[in-house]
Amino acid sequence: MVRSKTPHIPEDPFTAGGINRVRQIASRGTYDRESIYAILDRGFVAHVAFIDDDRPVVIPLVYGRDGDRLFLHGHRKSRAMTSSDGEPVSLCITLVDGIVVGRSIFESSMNYRSVVLHGRAFLIEEQTARIEALRCVSEHMFPGRWDEVRPPYEKEIKGTGVYEVVIEAASAKVRAGAPIDDYDEFDRDTWIGVVPVVTSLGRPVADSSVSRDAPIPKSLSRIVKG
């Protein structure tokens, strides 16, 4: 997938503290913003964890990033939008790159790039800021589409809840490469290796209401090959 944007990346890394320190196979963890934001900018869905009625809840939401801020949106009356204002939240974005097939189940794994973020969510109430946040989310999904379509209606904006999450702590964890075989003796006739997982966008399929002569918009042409 191609993203036509150049995100702002502060130079200093996140501090590895208690809440974001990678504990299991710590060598796979990283805290620099460039690595973390590169994964964020390739993903589409953030799984957002928050507390609702004294219970943990996880909801998948699309997002957009502006520097150290993430914007999330959903229906204004949804549980995610009504339970998290001013509260701490945690977000996880994962890209799966391959299935690692080992000589045993315990040596099998996945190649992946994941990010876990921590911050506090605040509802955006000011109208201009809400529209800019929604534009940021739109540009993350399909850059340029916002300017190709009609402006949002007032009722659409009123019915949408928009959160700003300032990233306070974050870490990335990456697993890549072949299976790890820790045993001296093994059966060479047992196949091991990696099955790549490829995520791609297919050619757009027009809705039945669209004129047969209508061209594919430039915003989609930038991210879709073929």
C-alpha positions in Angstrom: 0.0 0.0 0.0 1.2 3.5 -0.7 0.5 6.5 1.6 1.1 9.9 0.0 2.1 11.8 3.1 5.2 12.8 5.0 4.4 12.6 8.7 6.0 14.7 11.3 8.5 12.7 13.5 10.1 14.3 16.6 13.7 13.2 17.1 13.7 12.1 20.7 12.6 8.5 21.5 10.0 7.5 24.0 11.4 6.6 27.4 11.2 2.9 28.1 9.3 2.9 31.4 7.1 0.5 33.4 4.0 0.9 31.2 5.6 0.5 27.8 8.7 -1.5 28.4 8.9 -4.6 26.2 9.5 -7.5 28.6 9.2 -10.7 26.6 12.2 -10.9 24.2 13.1 -7.4 24.9 15.6 -7.3 22.1 12.7 -7.1 19.6 11.4 -3.9 21.2 12.2 -0.4 20.1 11.1 3.0 21.4 12.2 5.5 18.7 9.4 7.5 17.1 10.5 6.8 13.5 10.1 3.1 13.9 6.8 3.4 15.9 5.2 5.9 13.6 6.2 4.0 10.4 4.1 1.1 11.7 1.3 3.5 12.7 1.3 5.1 9.2 1.0 1.7 7.5 -1.9 0.4 9.6 -5.6 1.0 9.2 -7.2 -0.1 12.5 -6.3 0.6 16.1 -7.7 -1.7 18.8 -8.6 0.7 21.6 -8.7 -0.5 25.2 -10.6 1.5 27.8 -12.7 0.9 31.0 -16.5 0.9 30.8 -18.6 0.2 33.8 -15.5 -1.2 35.7 -14.7 -3.7 32.9 -12.0 -3.6 30.2 -13.4 -3.2 26.7 -11.5 -3.3 23.3 -13.0 -1.6 20.3 -11.5 -1.4 16.8 -11.4 2.1 15.4 -9.9 3.8 12.3 -7.5 6.6 13.1 -5.3 9.3 11.8 -2.0 10.7 13.1 -0.7 14.2 13.4 2.7 14.3 15.1 2.4 12.8 18.6 -1.4 12.9 18.4 -3.9 10.2 17.2 -7.4 11.1 16.2 -10.2 8.5 16.7 -13.8 8.9 15.6 -17.1 7.0 16.0 -20.8 7.5 16.7 -21.2 10.2 19.3 -23.3 7.9 21.5 -21.1 4.8 21.1 -19.6 3.2 24.2 -16.1 4.2 23.1 -17.1 7.9 22.7 -19.0 8.2 26.0 -16.7 6.2 28.3 -13.2 7.5 27.5 -13.4 11.3 27.8 -10.5 12.3 30.0 -9.6 8.7 30.8 -6.4 6.7 30.1 -6.6 4.5 27.0 -4.2 2.0 25.4 -4.1 1.3 21.6 -2.6 -1.6 19.7 -1.8 -1.7 15.9 -0.4 -4.9 14.4 0.8 -5.7 10.9 1.2 -9.4 10.2 4.0 -10.1 7.7 4.3 -13.9 7.7 3.5 -17.3 9.3 6.6 -18.9 10.7 6.4 -22.7 10.4 8.7 -24.5 12.7 9.6 -28.1 13.3 7.2 -28.1 16.3 4.3 -26.1 17.4 6.4 -24.4 20.0 9.0 -23.3 17.4 6.2 -21.9 15.1 5.4 -18.2 15.3 4.5 -15.2 13.2 6.5 -12.4 11.7 4.9 -9.1 12.7 5.3 -5.4 13.4 3.2 -4.1 16.4 2.9 -0.9 18.3 1.3 -0.4 21.7 0.5 3.2 22.7 -0.6 4.8 25.9 -2.3 8.1 26.4 -5.4 9.9 27.6 -8.4 10.5 25.4 -10.2 13.8 25.2 -13.3 14.6 23.2 -12.8 17.4 20.7 -15.7 19.9 21.0 -14.5 22.9 19.0 -16.0 22.7 15.5 -12.9 23.7 13.4 -10.7 21.3 15.4 -13.2 18.5 15.0 -13.3 18.9 11.2 -9.5 19.0 11.0 -9.3 15.8 13.1 -11.8 14.1 10.8 -9.9 15.3 7.8 -6.7 13.7 9.3 -8.5 10.4 9.7 -9.8 10.6 6.1 -6.3 11.4 4.8 -4.9 8.4 6.6 -7.3 6.1 4.9 -7.3 7.6 1.3 -5.1 10.7 0.9 -6.8 13.4 -1.2 -10.4 12.0 -1.0 -11.5 14.8 1.4 -11.1 17.4 -1.3 -12.9 15.3 -4.0 -16.3 15.0 -2.2 -18.9 17.3 -0.7 -18.2 18.9 2.7 -19.7 17.0 5.7 -23.2 18.1 6.7 -23.8 19.7 10.0 -25.8 16.8 11.3 -23.0 14.4 10.3 -20.5 16.4 12.3 -22.8 16.7 15.3 -23.5 12.9 15.3 -19.8 12.0 15.3 -17.6 11.8 18.3 -13.9 12.7 17.8 -11.2 11.9 20.3 -7.7 13.3 20.5 -5.2 11.0 22.1 -1.8 12.5 22.9 0.7 9.7 22.9 2.4 9.7 26.3 4.3 6.3 26.0 4.8 3.8 23.2 6.8 0.9 22.1 7.1 -1.2 19.0 7.9 -4.9 18.8 9.0 -6.7 15.6 9.6 -10.3 14.8 11.2 -11.1 11.4 13.1 -13.9 9.8 13.2 -17.7 9.7 12.1 -20.2 12.4 14.4 -20.4 15.4 15.6 -24.0 16.1 17.2 -24.3 19.5 17.8 -28.1 19.3 21.0 -29.8 18.2 19.2 -32.7 16.6 16.3 -32.3 14.1 14.6 -34.0 11.2 15.8 -32.5 7.9 12.8 -34.1 6.1 10.4 -31.9 8.1 9.6 -28.8 6.1 10.1 -25.5 7.9 10.1 -21.9 6.7 8.0 -18.8 6.3 4.6 -18.3 4.6 4.5 -14.5 3.6 1.3 -12.6 4.4 0.7 -9.9 1.9 -1.9 -7.2 2.4 -2.9 -5.4 -0.8 -5.7 -3.3 -2.2 -7.7 -4.6 -5.1 -9.1 -2.7 -8.0 -12.0 -0.5 -6.9 -15.5 -1.8 -7.7 -17.9 1.0 -8.5 -21.3 1.2 -6.9 -24.3 0.5 -9.1 -25.4 4.2 -8.8 -22.2 5.4 -10.4 -22.2 6.3 -14.1 -20.4 3.8 -16.2 -18.1 6.5 -17.6 -17.1 7.9 -14.2 -13.3 7.6 -13.8 -11.7 6.2 -10.7 -10.8 9.2 -8.5 -7.2 10.3 -8.1 -7.3 9.7 -4.4 -7.8 5.9 -5.1 -5.5 5.8 -8.0 -2.7 6.9 -5.7 -3.1 3.9 -3.4 -4.3 1.2 -5.7 -2.0 -0.5 -8.2 -3.3 -2.0 -11.5 
